[in-house]
Amino acid sequence: MLILVVTSHVTAGTPAPSTPPASMSRQILVFVNEYRRSKGLPALQPNSFISSVALGHSRDMLTGKSPFGHDGFRQRINVISSRLGKLHVAAENVASGPMGAREVVDGWLHSPGHRRNIEGDFRLTGIGLAEGRNGMIYFTQIFVR
């Protein structure tokens, strides 16, 4: 299994609009798929199990159980593979800050590594975000094929 990991992170400090997490996850997917279509790429299909794994990582970063970044990525992919079967390639984007969906996707698109993941030959994705009381939000998007 080939695994790609982006080691840079997108962070921002502008206030996020107050949007429920599930709605913001759907918006992120819409913006990512709009971008993919503009490049002639097929839309990513959401997968609820991958989203639950992404959410777990976002919660771990929020609570400090994991540092902000990609620690534990291989374990997350192993969990996904044990449920979905053999994976050919996987990648992950993370971001943090009090941002809205558009800001997160725009930040990823302005980062070469994150953009490469968004443009990658993936079929499935999962998105999870966790918001703290202080308005800080941790975002994780996992891509697999």
N, C-alpha and C positions, 0 to 999 in steps of 0.2 A: 504494500500500500504506500503510495506517495503522499506525503503530508507537507503542506505549505503552511507556514505560520508567518504572519506579519508581525514584526517586532516593534514597529512604531505605533503610537497611539494617538487618537484624536481627542483633544480636550478643548473645552470652551468655557467661558465664564459669563455668558449672557443668560438672562432669565428665560426659562422655558415656558411655553404656553401651558396652561393646566389642561392636560389631555390624559385620559385614563391610559395606563400602560398597554392594555390589549389593543386599544385603538391606535396608539402610537406605533406599536409593532406592525400593525397592518399598514399604516402609512409609510413606514420605512420600506416594507416590501413593495408597495406601490411605486415609490420613488426609485428603488433599485431596479425594478422591472421596467419602468419607463426608460431608464438609462440604458438597460440592456437592449431593449427593443430599438432604441435610437442607434445602436451599434450593430443591428442585425442579429442579435443573439436571442435565443429562446428565453421565455420567462422562467424564473425559478419557481418551483412548486413548494408551497409551505408544508412543513411536516410537524405535527404537534409534538411528537417525541423529541425531535431535534430541538424544537423550541423549549421544551421542558429542561433539556440539558443546558441550553444557552441561558435560560432563566436562572438555573442553579449557579452557573458561573457568575452571572451579574449579581446575584444575592451574596455570593461568597466575597466578591470584591467590595460590595457595599458594607458588609459586616466586618471586613478586615480578615476574614478567614483565608482569603487569597489576596496577594497584592494585585494592584491594577496591572493587567497584562495577560499573558498567555500561560502562566503556570498551570500545569495540569491538563494542557490541551490534549496530549496523547491519551490520557485517561478518559477524557470526554469522548474522544473519537472511538476508543475501545468500547465504551458503553453504548454508543450509537451503533457501532458495527455488530455488537452482540445482539442487538434488537433488529437491525435492518439487514444484516448480512454483510458480506465482504464489500468494503469500500475501495474504490480505485484512487480517489484523491479527496482531500479534505483541507479546508482552510478556515480561518477565523478572523473576524474584525472585531475590535473592541473600541469603545469610546466612553468618555465620562464628561459630565458637566451638566449644568442646568440648561439643556438644549431641547429643541423640538426635533421632530422627525426630519424635516428638510435640512436643518443644520447638521445633523449627524451624517446624513447621506452626502451632503455637499462637502463636509470635512473629509470623509472617506474618499470621495472622488478627487480631491485635491492632494491626496497622498498616493504616490505611485504604487506602493505595496498594497494598500487597501483597494485601490482602483483595479489592480491586477486580479485581486480576489473577486471583486464584483463582476469583472469581465471574464472570469474563468469558465472552463468547461465543466460546469456544475449543473445538476438537475434539481436537487432538493436544498432547502434552506430552513433554518429555524432562527427565530429572533426572540431574545428575552431581555427585559430591562427591569431594573430594580431602582426604586426611588426612595431616598432617605427623607427624613423630616425636614432637613435643611434645604431641600430642593435639588440636591445632587443626585444625578441619575447615572447609573452604569448600564451600558448597552453592550450586548454580545450578539453577533450574527455568525452562525456557523454555516458553511457551505460544504456539500458532499456530492459525490458521484460514485 
